[in-house]
Amino acid sequence: MANRTIRIALVGAGGIGRAHRNAWAQVPGAKIAAVVDVDASRAKAMAKELRAKAFADLHEMLRAVEVDAVDVCTPPAFHRAPVEAALAAGRHVICEKPLADKPPSARAMVKAAKAAGKLLMTAFCHRFHPPVARLKELIDEGRFGEIRMFRNRFAGPFAGVEDVWFSNPKVSGGGCLMDTSVHSVDLFRFLCGEVARAEGAGVTVSPKIKPGVEDTAAMMLVSRSGCIGLIEASWVLPAGPNVIEVYGTKGVAFIHYWDGFASRYKTEGMSDFELLPEKGDRFVGELTHFANAVRGTCALTVTGHDGQRAVEVIYEAYRSAGLR
Ligand SMILES: NC(=O)c1ccc[n+]([C@@H]2O[C@H](COP(=O)([O-])OP(=O)(O)OC[C@H]3O[C@@H](n4cnc5c(N)ncnc54)[C@H](O)[C@@H]3O)[C@@H](O)[C@H]2O)c1
């Protein structure tokens, strides 16, 4: 069992579907056996490259192809139906973030996984980014003391966002808080602990985006243990440093994305900063972990519950900002 090939159905052959296709190709002992997309031409094109079967209908695929797991890469409002259908058909599921467009759907999906006795993983890829994974180990070893502050900025221009589903809340569930800060909320929960309180603010800077859909936003979180988190996101302002900063009573860490600065940390007793490892692809790490959990060689470290909590926290921030 430990070495057997895992057969996957990929649902949603768009942008992130292509990133997952590329990552699955690097996961030992995994094969995409079917591709499903409501746009049949997209499903066919990807399936042809992979020598897999193409479907426009998920239920048809579930009847026709023996797969171990389904990888859901559709837009957020279209996560629940394929996730629940796959679980009901006895397949394990990995689902892209945000787990759902609203909390009740996320809770229903978690319940469905429990009822089916199958795995449901939320695809929070940043947990598998090598510097984040190493930082988590160091925190768990106690090297940072008590983590008391966290700051994360993921922001930069998203060209053409006004023309795609990301800025249509009926499909996306919200604006940049739901799309981008859902990753940040998960990183806060992963590194600093469960959220006790969340407040948010969101504005619409671009005249091309519907009022009420935040394209620029911030959140403040407080963990149960009293760690304060500051989260910033924007789809439209010019890019600055995209960073995760962690401040503990005994150390600090800075993780940089896409700006050439080294990710590094310094804890009590160290005379200088040490580098955090950068090598390795977070999508490959994420899918390798899921494949191992499907094989039963490890327990899932990021679940449907994590996806549900992140959506609930985003909603708490929306309510405090008067955006829901
Ligand atoms: N983890 C990350 O860093 C990351 C990055 C980008 C997007 N995402 C997430 O991935 C998901 C998809 O985003 P995207 O950028 O790939 O979108 P996309 O629009 O590029 O692709 C979505 C695909 O899903 C198909 N589709 C829509 N409804 C479907 C259904 N019911 N059944 C089957 N196929 C369906 C569409 O035809 C399209 O091909 C979203 O949840 C998004 O938030 C995650």
The ligand as an SDF file (V2000), in Angstrom:
LIG
                    3D

 44 48  0  0  0  0  0  0  0  0999 V2000
   -3.3340   28.3000   -3.7550 N   0  0  0  0  0  0  0  0  0  0  0  0
   -3.1230   29.3510   -4.5130 C   0  0  0  0  0  0  0  0  0  0  0  0
   -2.0960   29.9970   -4.4060 O   0  0  0  0  0  0  0  0  0  0  0  0
   -4.1770   29.7240   -5.5330 C   0  0  0  0  0  0  0  0  0  0  0  0
   -3.8540   30.5550   -6.6070 C   0  0  0  0  0  0  0  0  0  0  0  0
   -4.8490   30.8540   -7.5370 C   0  0  0  0  0  0  0  0  0  0  0  0
   -6.1380   30.3460   -7.3850 C   0  0  0  0  0  0  0  0  0  0  0  0
   -6.4230   29.5510   -6.3080 N   0  0  0  0  0  0  0  0  0  0  0  0
   -7.7810   29.0180   -6.0940 C   0  0  0  0  0  0  0  0  0  0  0  0
   -8.0260   28.0170   -7.0720 O   0  0  0  0  0  0  0  0  0  0  0  0
   -9.4100   28.0170   -7.4530 C   0  0  0  0  0  0  0  0  0  0  0  0
   -9.5160   28.2010   -8.9630 C   0  0  0  0  0  0  0  0  0  0  0  0
   -8.8910   29.4110   -9.3470 O   0  0  0  0  0  0  0  0  0  0  0  0
   -8.2810   29.6160  -10.8190 P   0  0  0  0  0  0  0  0  0  0  0  0
   -7.4520   30.8310  -10.7630 O   0  0  0  0  0  0  0  0  0  0  0  0
   -7.6540   28.3530  -11.2890 O   0  0  0  0  0  0  0  0  0  0  0  0
   -9.6080   29.8930  -11.6610 O   0  0  0  0  0  0  0  0  0  0  0  0
   -9.7940   29.7370  -13.2390 P   0  0  0  0  0  0  0  0  0  0  0  0
  -10.9760   30.5550  -13.6080 O   0  0  0  0  0  0  0  0  0  0  0  0
   -8.4920   29.9920  -13.9390 O   0  0  0  0  0  0  0  0  0  0  0  0
  -10.1150   28.1830  -13.4550 O   0  0  0  0  0  0  0  0  0  0  0  0
  -11.2630   27.5920  -12.9430 C   0  0  0  0  0  0  0  0  0  0  0  0
  -11.6570   26.4210  -13.8600 C   0  0  0  0  0  0  0  0  0  0  0  0
  -12.7460   25.7280  -13.2610 O   0  0  0  0  0  0  0  0  0  0  0  0
  -13.7110   25.4230  -14.2860 C   0  0  0  0  0  0  0  0  0  0  0  0
  -15.0030   25.2330  -13.6200 N   0  0  0  0  0  0  0  0  0  0  0  0
  -15.8410   26.1770  -13.1270 C   0  0  0  0  0  0  0  0  0  0  0  0
  -16.8930   25.5770  -12.5210 N   0  0  0  0  0  0  0  0  0  0  0  0
  -16.7140   24.2410  -12.6350 C   0  0  0  0  0  0  0  0  0  0  0  0
  -17.4530   23.1070  -12.1910 C   0  0  0  0  0  0  0  0  0  0  0  0
  -18.5880   23.2500  -11.4910 N   0  0  0  0  0  0  0  0  0  0  0  0
  -16.9590   21.8930  -12.4890 N   0  0  0  0  0  0  0  0  0  0  0  0
  -15.8130   21.7490  -13.1890 C   0  0  0  0  0  0  0  0  0  0  0  0
  -15.0750   22.7850  -13.6260 N   0  0  0  0  0  0  0  0  0  0  0  0
  -15.5110   24.0200  -13.3380 C   0  0  0  0  0  0  0  0  0  0  0  0
  -13.6380   26.6050  -15.2310 C   0  0  0  0  0  0  0  0  0  0  0  0
  -14.1730   26.2780  -16.5140 O   0  0  0  0  0  0  0  0  0  0  0  0
  -12.1370   26.8790  -15.2540 C   0  0  0  0  0  0  0  0  0  0  0  0
  -11.4820   26.1150  -16.2410 O   0  0  0  0  0  0  0  0  0  0  0  0
  -10.0560   29.1290   -6.6290 C   0  0  0  0  0  0  0  0  0  0  0  0
  -10.6230   28.6000   -5.4610 O   0  0  0  0  0  0  0  0  0  0  0  0
   -8.8810   30.0370   -6.2840 C   0  0  0  0  0  0  0  0  0  0  0  0
   -9.0850   30.7950   -5.0940 O   0  0  0  0  0  0  0  0  0  0  0  0
   -5.4630   29.2180   -5.4140 C   0  0  0  0  0  0  0  0  0  0  0  0
  1  2  1  0
  2  3  2  0
  2  4  1  0
  4  5  1  0
  4 44  2  0
  5  6  2  0
  6  7  1  0
  7  8  2  0
  8  9  1  0
  8 44  1  0
  9 10  1  0
  9 42  1  0
 10 11  1  0
 11 12  1  0
 11 40  1  0
 12 13  1  0
 13 14  1  0
 14 15  2  0
 14 16  1  0
 14 17  1  0
 17 18  1  0
 18 19  2  0
 18 20  1  0
 18 21  1  0
 21 22  1  0
 22 23  1  0
 23 24  1  0
 23 38  1  0
 24 25  1  0
 25 26  1  0
 25 36  1  0
 26 27  1  0
 26 35  1  0
 27 28  2  0
 28 29  1  0
 29 30  1  0
 29 35  2  0
 30 31  1  0
 30 32  2  0
 32 33  1  0
 33 34  2  0
 34 35  1  0
 36 37  1  0
 36 38  1  0
 38 39  1  0
 40 41  1  0
 40 42  1  0
 42 43  1  0
M  CHG  2   8   1  16  -1
M  END
$$$$
